Amino acid sequence: MFGYVTTNRPELKIKEDQIYQQYYCGLCQILKKDYGRKAQLSLSNDLTFVYLLLSSLYEPQSQIESYRCPLHPTKKHIVLKNKYGHYASDMNMILTYYKCEDDMIDDHSIHQNIYHQLLKANMKKIKKKYPEKCTLIKKELEQIHHLEQNNCQDLDEISRHFGIIMGHIMIYDNDSFKDDLYQLGFYLGKFIYLLDAYDDIEEDIKKNHYNPLKNKYQNTDFEEKYVNILEMMMSECSFYFEKLPIIENSEILKNIIYSGVWTKYALIKSKRMEKKNESL
């Protein structure tokens, strides 16, 4: 998964950081319970955000549990579980499964092929549970693949399809919130796709792989224009977020939307500048 939708951790209060970790670790444990240890490898910040957002909006009854994590066994960890965690777990699996399919075609990856086979049995159950979402996500990822194969240079068009995916993932119920949730997810999805392209650009140039930013990357005004596009995406995303009547965990969600997503961009840019300076 992408993992770009995360917190700006230093800006969170200690209690807020603890709550975020309860959701993150909660999703990890739900993935394990629902689909086994192999599913935990697909854990992402992006679907943790979906879990946190939907839980904060609908405020369901949740279970608080403690457990020892094999990666951090010295102390017990607190986790939070509810029905939106199971939903985020299912969406995480759908995205991972079809992303593996896409990577197998693009990169002929043996590792992705093996992981895809491991997830196949679980997907039978998920397809029965969410037939429309599975069909839509597969179709939109195929559209992205088709545009990439045809060297699409239209950033709006190619990012739109991942926006559609995230828009539909954000919708849990057919209720009064669904339109705002869709729009929030749509613009966040476009942001994720374009930030992923930025993250991969130099490696894609080196390997002569497709990247929608490749032809623009050497332009002197590239960085400025690119940031403007990202800012427009997150401006729209935040507009629809603010329309939702969220009180619980609102400061954590604002940290992610207004700051956290930009820490990833800043980190990518900083590492790139360091490499350039070292090569001088």
N, C-alpha and C positions, 0 to 999 in steps of 0.2 A: 504494500500500500504506500501512499505518498507520505503521510505524516507531517504535513505542513501546518495543520490547524491545531496549534498548541498554545500553551500559556507563555506569557512573559514572566517566568517564575520569580525573578527578583522583585517584581512589582506587586506580587500577591502578598497579602497578610498570611501569617503562619497558618491560621485556621482555614483560610481559603485554599491554600496549597494542600492542606490535609484533606479537605473535602474533594478537591480535584483528584487526588491520588486514590480516594475511596471509589470514585467512579472508574478511574483507569484500571485499578486492580480488580474492581468488581467486574468489569467487562472481561478482563483476562480470565477470571475464575468462571464466569458464565460460559465463555467459549470452551473452556476445558470441560465443564459439566455437560454442556449440550453436544459437543462434537469431539471431545478428546484432546490430548496434549498437542497433537499436530495442529489443531486450530489456533492454539495460542501463538504460534509463529506468525499469524496474520494480524495480530493485535495492532491497532493504529490509533494515533491521536485524533484522526479525522472522525472515526466512528465513536470515539469517546466523547467528542463534541456533540454528536447527534444524540447520544445517550443522555448527556448532561442537559442539553437544551430541552429535549422532550420531557425529561423528568421535572425540570424546573418550571416548564409551562403547565403541565398537567398535574403536578404534585401528587403522584400516586403513593399508595402505602408501600414502604420499602423495608427490606430486611437488612439489619446491620450484623455482620459476622466478622470474626477474627480468624486468621490462619497464618501459617508460616510459609513464606515464599521460598522455594528452593534456591532462587538467585540471591535472596537476602534473608538467610535463615536465623540471624542473631536475635531478631525480635519479631513479635507478632504484628501483622498488618490488619488494619480495619478495612473491610470492603462493604460496599452498598450494592444491593441487588433489588431490581424490580422488573416489571414486565417490559419496560422500555430498554432495559439492558438486554433482555432476550431478543427483542426486536433488532437492536443495534448489532447483536451477535449474528443474527440471521443475515442482515444486510452486509456485514463485514465478510461473511462467507461467500455470499453471492458475488460481491465485487472481486474478492480474491480469486475465486474459481474462474470467472470469465477473464480476469486480467491474466491469469496463468495461461489460458487458451491463447490469448492475444500474443503473449510473450513467446509462446512455443512457436507460433507462426513467424514472428519477426526475427527471433534470435536463435531458433532451434535449440532452446535451452533444455538440457537433460534434467537439470534440477527442477525446473518448472514443470516438466513433463511428469516427473516422479510425484511432485507435490499435487499436481492436478489429479493424478490417479488416486492419491490418498484421500482427496476431498470428494471424489465422485460419488461414493456411497451416501455421504451426508447430503449431497445436492438433490438426490431423489426425493427426500423428505421435504427439503426446502422448496423445491419446485411445486410440490403439491400444496404447500402452505401459501406460497406467494407466486402463483403462475404468471400474473400480469407483470409484476415487478421483474421477475426473472427474464421474461420475454423482452421487456423494454430495455433492461440493462444490457442484455446480450446484443440487441439490435443497435443500440447507440454506440457500444464499443466497436461493433462491426462497421458502423458509419465512420467512426474515427479512424479505424484501420484503412478503410477505403480512401479517405481523404489524405491520409499519410502516404499511402501507396501512389497517389496521384500528385504528390508534392504540393499540397494545398498551402498557399501563402496567406490566406484570409484568416487572420487571428480570431476574428469574431465568429466565423463559421465553424472552425474546427474546435474552438473551446466551448461553443454552444452545446455540443453533444454531451460533454461531460457535465455541463451545467444542468442539462435535462435529467441526467442520471441522479445528481445530488438533489435536485429539486424534488424528484419523486421519492427518494430515500427519506427526505425530511417529513413527508406526509405520512402520518400514522393513521389518522382517522379522517373520514369525510365530513369535516365539521367546519365551523366558522373560521378556524385558524389556517385551514389548508392552503389557501391562496397566498397568504403572507409567508407561510413556511416554505412553499414551493419557490417563491421568488427569492427568499433568503438563500435557500439551497442552490438555486440556479446561478446566482452571481458568485456564490462561494465556490461552486464547482468550476466556473470559468476561471476564477482566480487560481485555484489549485492546478488546473491544467497548464496555465501560462507560467506559473511559478516552477512547475516541474520542467517545462521546456527550458526555462532560464537556468535551472540547476544542471541540466544535461547538456547545455549548448556546446561547451568546449570539447567534451567527450564525443559528442555527435559529429562535430566538425572533424576531429581527429580520425574517427572511424568511418567518415563519410556516410553517416546515418541521417535519416530525415529529422529535421527540426524546423518548426515554422518561423523561428527567429534567426535562422542561419544567414539568410540574405541581408538581414538588417543589422546584424551584430557588429560589424565593423564600422558602421556609420557613427560619426562623431556625436550625434544627438540621440544615439540608441538608448542609452540609460535613462535619459530624461523622458523620452517618449514612452518607453516601456513602463517606467514607474507611474506615469500618468494613467496608463491603461489599467494597471493594478489598482491604483487609487480609485478609479471610477468603479471598478468591480466591487471593492470593499465599501465604497460610499453607498452603493445600491443595497448591498448586503446589510449594512448597518441600518439603513432606512427601514427595511422590512423587519429587522430585529426589534427596533424601537417601537414598532406598531403592536408587538405582542405584549400582553399583560403579564410580564415575568417579574416577579419580586424575589423569589427564592433563587439564590446563587447568581443574581444579576451582575454582581461585581466581577465574578469569575468569568462569566460569559463576555462581559464588556472588555475585560483584560485580553481575552482571546481575539475578539473581533477587531478591537481598536489598536492592539499592541502585539499580541502573541504571534499572529501571522506574519508581522513585519520583522520579528526577530529572526525568522528563517531566511527571509530575503537578505537581511543585514549580514547574517552568518555566511551565506553563500557568496555574497559580494566581497566580504572581508577576506575569506580564504582565497578567492580569486586574485585579489590585489596582492596578497602575500606571495602567491606563486609568481606573479609578474615581477614583483620587486626582487625575489630571489634569483630570477633568471637574468636580471640586468647586470 
